[in-house]
Amino acid sequence: MSARPGSERTRSTDAYRELRRRLLLGEYPSAARLAEIPIAAQLGVSRTPVREALWRLEAEALVERRPDGGFFPRIPDLAAIRDLYEVRRALELEVIERPARHGTKHDAVRLSAVHQHWTEIAADPPDPDPGFIILDEHFHVGIAEACGNNALVEHLALVNARIRVVRMQNFVHTHRIVETAAQHLAIIDTLQSGDTTRARQLMEAHLDEATRQSAERAARAVERMLTPDGGKADDPLTARR
């Protein structure tokens, strides 16, 4: 009896992860209702895990609930997200440069903790999963916490949350996780050595690459969503009105 709740949570989590993966890839047309029954049949679960997954995905802005209660894929506002990426860039570079401008240094203890965490990730990279975005955000917020300005930390966390739906696109492939870990460690290494100029260069390159790849993948996903069948005419997981 005690194993049942755990297995239910596992089914719900598995359904959530699979639906999230498909949504991020644009596999559902924007006009396609995400119907619980066919999704449950395809995934081999009951409707309850599917319903719970859809609620979680609504909170992440990957689906939207319409007046009749049905769930549909949500098309991200790419123009607004581009604006937020500019704000994020300004915040990230200020995080790098602020301590030197004020005659101080980044908090060595915080940097060391972040470095240790990413050393472990680099040594044993997790499987590709959009959820890796949370670990990535922790890196950037951790660097911000080490710069000595709590307002920067708060604003960066807010911007990250608003662009998360697009930034998830970066972590559906193993090589991106490996590259990200290496770039993060290089940035911390230069901060620990006190080379702010080099740290800024590395952060700029890191942000530029991530922004470009996120934009390209998000654009492809939106393009697929706007086709009549989402690129999968016979997908049993979607149902028209």
Steps between C-alpha positions, in 0.01 A plus 500: 500500500778745586654474149189622324533875571862489384409323177224754438749784545738326259232465234401862540863614475564283195190634327602856583853455366386340175233762434743779582757356259245482220371850565850647496565333165178646359345161433147620576319738264391819675136424412511145634322429825715295736241236579554293811358169373719454189808628685435256786455212253822580318703532820343196664376688805167607642355845443607621845877517429426671169273755666765573765765536229286751312452707815877512553557595138244778529696642795812495281318686219541210257124444470200723549150422623221645289151601618354153445768349725700336221879523486686617189868560419603854582700688239778702666523872426843493339521880460438558871747228589767663284454818703539305822818339369646850461411577862653171611823577315532839669442345843746215443780733390435735792534198730846436354625859518340647813749384767808633317328833436434531874849391595388164637499140384240230445428301813760222495292254704199529270715466189668193645164336572375567146828374355480177699143440388584542133815295528277213613257560214783510245639173635164324478264690266130421549287372216364773273182643644336843476492498881877557494407867455452524878861398563613747236303779665655411836843557348418849377319597819789358704747726319264792561485419871879517508508852352353667809177655366177329602293709260696356209430152634126564522470657155707229334286228658183673376629534144619140497155382605336694217729365227520147638247367251739583214828428679382144565563443130875497569503186709337230291840377374788353702771703329340826612512391863868404468586828326305705752680340794840570340407863430372552853821366652713721275305807610541417869869424456564846359294667773695314766825613342378861501509538120175696457573593139537138395199398708288756316620369164416144596159599635420698184593202281299267723191722488528562126520130421215407733281781367561405139427133554190568708365739237562257215342204675205702626436639152503151351264377770257788437515435127404139557218602734356727232480226237166319477634174642802620696711284274324188628175451314412172668614575853242334729590726789314797358134544420320766301195675623 
